[in-house]
Amino acid sequence: MHPFFIIGAVYHMLAVAVLAFFVLFAASRADGFVKILGNVLGWLLLIAALLVLVCGVIGGPYAHPFGAMGWGVHTDAPSIAGPPPAAK
């Protein structure tokens, strides 16, 4: 497993967690519906930060280097067009 997947996951998790902190801080100063909405949004962001960390650590090493475009491409598979034409 490459250690940079974990570093990248922690980096993004910290960014989302800092955003959640500021949302929860602003929600603590608000009143009424805005306070409820801010608390819900802040907790959802904290859950998302945890999921970013878990998905980055678990799923990172299994990611394909070319993304979704590389799925199903096998270089050892026979060509659909058949064998190449014979040289004259």
Stockholm file with secondary structure:
# STOCKHOLM 1.0

chainA/1-88         MHPFFIIGAVYHMLAVAVLAFFVLFAASRADGFVKILGNVLGWLLLIAALLVLVCGVIGGPYAHPFGAMGWGVHTDAPSIAGPPPAAK
#=GR chainA/1-88 SS CCHHHHHHHHHHHHHHHHHHHHHHHHHHHCCTHHHHHHHHHHHHHHHHHHHHHHHHHHHGGGCCTTGGGGTTCCTTSCCTTCSCCCCC
#=GC SS_cons        CCHHHHHHHHHHHHHHHHHHHHHHHHHHHCCTHHHHHHHHHHHHHHHHHHHHHHHHHHHGGGCCTTGGGGTTCCTTSCCTTCSCCCCC
//
